[in-house]
Amino acid sequence: MFLLVLFTCSKILSLSVSYFTSMYVMKWKDFFPHKDLKDPPCFDGRIVLYPRVKIVRDYLSWRQVDCHINNQYNTCFWMLVKSGKSNKDAQERLKGTLAKDKNELLFRQFGINYDKLPDIFKKGSCVYKDTVEETVKPDDGGNPVRRQRRRVIVGHFNIIEDWFWNEHPNILKED
């Protein structure tokens, strides 16, 4: 049984990463029409089985915090490079800085208020399935017929706070 689960997880992961990579290449020109893809992309992934829902939620919260930390650093780094600093000088300038230091740097040197950047950069993308009500057709009298459907939702919001999990209890529902 263990080998079957291991094989299934490996197969799902392999197919997912392969499909993501191929879609990335196929859709490149849709998002960057005037820029050639210089090197073939590669992505990695992992499947982790956590024993409890609380651990899954903690992990997802940590990933969101990590997204914010990485984005804030990279925003500062690339703004410094664009302003003429070398990669090494930009790294040296950012070494040991705290979030407030990076916010100050962005605001004072580049007029960027980090808190006003779009949430997709600060919080990443959350992808989950949810039940939504959709109009499927009009009835004989022209009135909308509505049905519950499961749809993939993509959002950029704070998943660390309780409100998200309270609004979407089915995401981490234990059987």
Secondary structure, 3 states (H helix, E strand, C coil): CHHHHHHHHHHHHHHHHHHHHHHHHHHHHHHCCCCCCCCCCCCCCCCCCCCCHHHHHHHHHHHHHHHHHHHHHHHHHHHHHHCCCCHHHHHHHHCCCCHHHHHHHHHHHHCCCHHHCCHHHHHCCEEEEEEEEEEEEECCCCCEEEEEEEEEEEECCCCCCHHHHHHCCCCCCCC
